[in-house]
């Protein structure tokens, strides 16, 4: 076994993956503790040292994976994801790059690439992006049409909410998220009592219909990704079964050849016995 194969066996081992997940969780806890001035005043140096140690382990782990997988590492999008996350942490966090210190928390996102179930969810969501883009266009058209209507209908009653098209777009987006929509509606209904019809119809279309469409597209993509992920293990299992069948047939042929080879010996041993009789 070559050195590269040994390293690949280590980085793909379950205990190694478990250790990396544990270090990511520890690193996330440390980054959270560093937001407390009181804790940093007492244990700042210790936490900083542990953070550097964890970062060094991440760098070594990436180096081992690159050595083990070579070009296939850079063909894997998750490999680039880990490389970028760790690379950001290696940039200097002082001077003009001080803002990059905040990006250290992105190291926690490495859980997405390490845990297979999270990779499955993220892959499914990326596959759902084309469908979500179509739904987003539908929602944008709905917002624009509703904003034009609301500006013309409610500009005089509530200029702070519907004074112009941009203000109306922001207000309708706020209503779509369910944030204080009742207060906005009552402000308009104080002068236009029938305005509730517009708000009820808009909420039904934008919130319930559009949100359920997003959920449906995401769930469908996750289901398709799940089906695709189960095809590979089944194909691999079929290959293993085929190998077992081939080995079984070879063993049967060897047994037949052995039996055929022993027949002359058996015959030669019994004939003299009959002559002697």
Secondary structure, 3 states (H helix, E strand, C coil): CCHHHHHHHHHCCHHHHHHHHHHHHHHHHHHHHCCCHHHHHHHHHHHHHHHHHHHHHHHHHHHHHHHHHCHHHHHCHHHHHHHHHHHHHHCCCCHHHHHHHHHHHHHHHHHHHHCHHHHHHHHHHHHCHHHHHHHHHHHHHHHHHHHHHHHHHHCCCCHHHHCCHHHHHHHHHHHHCCCCHHHHHHHHHCCCHHHHHHHHHHHHHHHHHHHHHHHHHHHHHHHHHHHHHHHHHHHHHHHHHHHHHHHHHHHHHHHHHHHHHHHHHHHHHHHHHHHHC
